[in-house]
Amino acid sequence: MGIKTDSTPVDQPKNPDTDTVFSLYSLFASDDEKAALAARYRAGGMGYGDAKKMLLQKVTTFFAPYRQKRAELLAKPDYVEDVLREGAARARRLHGRRC
């Protein structure tokens, strides 16, 4: 929620073309979702806090599988060490020198 925004009142229209929150949301949203949020910005009645919550939901959903995989790997430190050792051995074989 720490993304800097301007002081446009909630009831006033906002410009999605110049807003950082909207720009970030656009990276994760479908074209229809972007159009819907842009329309809400332009209509007024929506605060930046609402847009930030929508952005947070998009980011959380997008990264959920990666967070899950990280949690799985954290629970298997021996497996991670084995993979790293095997990768280092393969790199040494491929490059013919010690890494």
C-alpha positions as CSV (number, residue, x, y, z in Angstrom):
1,M,0.0,0.0,0.0
2,G,3.1,2.2,-0.1
3,I,2.8,3.1,-3.7
4,K,2.9,6.9,-4.1
5,T,-0.2,8.4,-5.6
6,D,-1.5,12.0,-6.1
7,S,-4.1,13.7,-3.8
8,T,-7.1,13.4,-6.2
9,P,-10.2,13.0,-4.0
10,V,-12.1,9.7,-4.2
11,D,-15.1,11.2,-6.0
12,Q,-13.0,12.8,-8.7
13,P,-12.0,11.0,-12.0
14,K,-8.4,9.8,-12.2
15,N,-6.1,9.4,-15.2
16,P,-5.1,5.7,-15.6
17,D,-2.5,6.7,-18.3
18,T,-0.4,8.5,-15.7
19,D,-1.0,6.3,-12.6
20,T,1.6,4.0,-11.3
21,V,-0.9,1.7,-9.6
22,F,-2.8,1.3,-12.9
23,S,0.5,0.7,-14.8
24,L,1.5,-2.1,-12.4
25,Y,-2.0,-3.6,-12.5
26,S,-1.8,-3.7,-16.3
27,L,1.2,-6.0,-16.1
28,F,-1.0,-8.7,-14.5
29,A,-4.5,-8.1,-15.8
30,S,-6.3,-9.2,-18.9
31,D,-7.3,-6.6,-21.5
32,D,-10.9,-6.7,-20.2
33,E,-9.8,-6.2,-16.6
34,K,-7.6,-3.3,-17.6
35,A,-10.4,-1.7,-19.6
36,A,-12.8,-2.1,-16.6
37,L,-10.4,-0.5,-14.2
38,A,-9.6,2.3,-16.5
39,A,-13.3,3.0,-16.8
40,R,-13.7,3.1,-13.0
41,Y,-10.7,5.5,-12.8
42,R,-12.3,7.8,-15.3
43,A,-15.8,7.7,-13.8
44,G,-14.6,8.8,-10.4
45,G,-15.8,7.4,-7.1
46,M,-12.9,5.0,-6.7
47,G,-10.0,5.7,-4.4
48,Y,-6.4,4.7,-5.0
49,G,-6.7,2.4,-2.0
50,D,-9.2,0.3,-3.9
51,A,-6.9,0.1,-6.9
52,K,-4.0,-0.9,-4.7
53,K,-6.0,-3.7,-3.2
54,M,-6.9,-4.9,-6.7
55,L,-3.2,-4.8,-7.6
56,L,-2.2,-6.7,-4.5
57,Q,-4.8,-9.4,-5.3
58,K,-3.4,-9.7,-8.9
59,V,0.2,-9.9,-7.7
60,T,-0.6,-12.4,-4.9
61,T,-2.5,-14.7,-7.4
62,F,0.2,-14.5,-10.0
63,F,3.1,-15.4,-7.6
64,A,1.1,-18.0,-5.6
65,P,2.6,-21.0,-7.4
66,Y,6.1,-19.7,-7.0
67,R,5.6,-19.1,-3.3
68,Q,4.3,-22.7,-3.0
69,K,7.3,-24.1,-4.9
70,R,9.6,-22.1,-2.6
71,A,7.9,-23.4,0.5
72,E,8.3,-27.0,-0.9
73,L,12.0,-26.4,-1.6
74,L,12.6,-24.9,1.9
75,A,11.2,-28.1,3.4
76,K,13.8,-30.2,1.4
77,P,17.2,-28.6,2.0
78,D,19.0,-31.9,1.3
79,Y,17.3,-32.1,-2.1
80,V,18.3,-28.6,-2.9
81,E,21.9,-29.3,-1.9
82,D,21.9,-32.4,-4.1
83,V,20.6,-30.4,-7.1
84,L,23.3,-27.7,-6.6
85,R,26.1,-30.3,-6.3
86,E,24.9,-32.1,-9.4
87,G,24.7,-28.8,-11.3
88,A,28.2,-27.9,-10.2
89,A,29.6,-31.3,-11.3
90,R,27.9,-31.0,-14.7
91,A,29.3,-27.5,-15.2
92,R,32.8,-28.7,-14.4
93,R,32.4,-31.6,-16.9
94,L,31.1,-29.3,-19.6
95,H,33.7,-26.6,-19.1
96,G,36.6,-28.9,-18.3
97,R,37.7,-27.0,-15.2
98,R,37.0,-26.6,-11.6
99,C,34.2,-24.2,-10.7
